[in-house]
């Protein structure tokens, strides 16, 4: 999805010379945060040049097609498989916490086809996704107020105001992503503000579902999110070592390993 969008973006600049961010948003049907992220990635590759609130092609660069989905995110297919299992836990009438993260974006894309659910998220991209695809489906979307944190590729809202808003809800289920899960140290995150958001969602949810592909296991980050005992489900993929699965199952967690289609 991201690669296709970036290819379209480059073609638009080839025919229009220079476009502003709001024009790119309209032409691509993407959020400002998504467009800015694409522009940053393309600028790093030397394909485009940022100028006057917009962008133009870098005439000095030799453009080569962007890498495939798997080259840009080698775990994408695993995340999509995890997402398919995750949404099977959702039923009509559920109130759902979903934090920022690439696996949760895949979950949100699938949930946008549901009806009669409520979503509370701190992800700008996830909120925009529901706005774009879920109109008329009786999906209520609540976006946390707070500070936009420039700490992850996915634009997220963090801080005390966002955390306070989360405490006003009681969710049926929380989908929590992570960049590190360890048997001894539990779930961790590189950033304290993001860890605090996850903690609040866990605290005010009846059921907590951790979604993590196999690359996240055995990793420990700086900020502690929760112990494994705070989780109810762990959804991962078939490449997660059996030793992790057995240990988590012994702790009473329901562990599912998604298979690629």
N, C-alpha and C positions, 0 to 999 in steps of 0.2 A: 504493500500500500504506500509506504513512504517513498520507495524507489520510483514507482510509477508517478507519484506526485512530483518528485524532483525532475524527472524526465520532462513532464509537461511544463514545469516551471522554466526549464532551460529553453524549450521550444517557444514559449511565450516571449521570452527575452530575445530570442533570435528574430522574431517578427516585429516586436514592438520597441526594440532598442533599449528603452528604460521604462520600468514600471515601479510605482510606489507600492508599499506594503498593503494598503487597503485595496488597491486594484488587484493585486495578486490573490488576496483573500477571496474577493468576489469571483475571480476567474477560476480559482482552484477549488472553491468551496471549502476552504480551510480556515482555521482560527489564526489570529495574529501570532500567537505563541508558536503554532506549528510552522507558519511561514518563516518566522524569524529563525527558528531552529534549522529549517531547510537551507535558508540563506547562509547561515553560519557554517554549515557543513560544506556547502558548495564553495564558499569563500575560502575555507581551509584547503580545499582541493585545487584552488586557483581557477575555478570555472567562472565565477562571477565576481563582481566588485560592488560593495555596498556604497551607495551614494544618495544624498538628499532624501533620506527616509524611504529609500527604495533600493533598486539594484539594476545593474546592467551587466552584460557579458564582459568578461575580461578578454579583450582582443588579443592579448599576448599569450593566451593559453591555448593549448591544443586539447580540445574537449574530447574525452573518451566517455563512453556510456557509464553511468554509475554502476557499482557492483550489484550483484543479485541480492535478493532478500537474504539468502543464506550467508553470503559473504559479509553483508553489513551486520546481520544479527544471526550468528550461527546456531542460536538456540530458538529461533522463531517458530519452527515447526513443533518443537517441544512445548513452547508456551501456548500455541494454539490448541494442541492436544489437551493440555492441562485445563485450558479455558472451557473446552467442551465438557469435560467432566465436572468442572466447578459449577456451571450454570444448571446442571441437573439437580443441584441441591435447592434451587430457588423454586418457590411456589407462589401462586397468585396471592396478593395481599402482603407480601414480605416487605419489610423495611430493611434496606441494605446499606451498610457502610462499605465504601470501596476507596482505598487510598491510591495515591499516584504510583505508577509503575508500568512497565511495558507488558507484563503478563496481565495486569488488571485492565489495560487498554483492550487486550484481546477479549477479556471477559465482558467488558462494557459493550463491545461491538455485538456480541451475541445477545446480551440482555436488551439491547435496543429494539429487538424484535419481540420482546415480551409485552404484556399488558398488565395494568393494575398492580404496579410495584412502585415503591418509593426509593430513591437513590440519594444518599448523602455522600458527597465527595469533596476532597480538597484538591482534585486534579482539574486544571483548566481544560485540558484536552479532553478528558472524559466527559466533563459537563457539556462542552461544545459538541461532542459526538452525539450525546443524547438529544441535544437541541436540533441537530441536523437530521437525525434518522428516526427519532422516536415521536415526532409530532403526531398527535391524534391517537396515541396508543395508551392513554391514561397512565402515563409514567410521570410521577412527580420527581423533580430534580432539585435538590437543595445544595447550594455551593457554599462552602465555608468562607466566612469573611476573615480577612487577615492580611498578612504580608506575602507578596509573591516571592517565593524563595528561588534564587538562581543557583540551586545546588545540585540539580539533577537535569538530565536531558528533557525530562517531562516537567513542564511548568507546574509547580505545586504551590498551594497556599498554606502557610504555616504561621505559627505564633500564638500568643495567648487568646486572641479573639477567635481564631479558628478552633482552638481547643475548647473554649467556652461554648461555642455553638454546638459542638459535638455532644456536650453533656446534656443538651436539651432534648436529645433523641434517645429512643430505646430501640435498637435495631434487632431484627430477627437473626441476621447473619452479617458477619463482617468478612470481606475478602481482603486479606493482608498480604502484601508482597514483601520480599526481603532480598537483600544481597548477601546475607550470611546466616546460616543455621548450623548450630553445633550442639552435640549431645550434652556437653557440660555447661556451655555458656548460653545456650538457648538461641533466641532470635536477636540479631543485632543489626545496626544500620550505621553507615559512616557519618551521619549527621544527627545531632541532638534534636533539632527542631522537627525533623521528619520522624524520629523515634518517638517523640512526645505525641505527635498526631496519632501514630499507630497505637500507642498505649491507651489513649483516650477511646479510640474506636473499640479496642479489645475490652476495655472496662465497661462500656455501655452496650455490649452486644451479647445476646443469648448464646450465640454459636459463633466460634471463631475458626475460620478456614485459612490456613496458610497455603499460599500457592508459590511454589519454588521449583525451578528446573534443577537438574542434577548438578549444574555448575555451582550452585549456592551452598552445597553441603560441605561441612568441614571448615567453613570460613567464619572468622570472628572479626567484627568491626568494632569501632570505638564506643558507640552508644548502645546501651542495652535497651531492648524493646520489651521482652518478656521471657519467662522460663517456658520450657516446652509444656509444662503442666497447665499453662493458660490456654493452650490450643485444644480444639476438639477434632478437627480434621487437618491432615496434611495431604495436599494433592501435588504430586511430583510426576516424573516420567520414568520410563522403563530403564534408564541408564543410572538411576540413583542406586548406589551399592546396597545390596541386600542387608548388610550389617546395620546400616542406618535404619532401614525399614523395620527390621526385627527389634531393634532397641526402642524405636518410637512406639511400636505396637505393644511392647512390654510395659511401657509407661501408660498405656490405656488410650493412646491416640488411634483414630481411624485413619489409616494411610492408604491412599489410592495411587497407583502408578499408571499414568495414561500411556496408551500405545499410539504410535503414529499411524495415521490412516494410510 
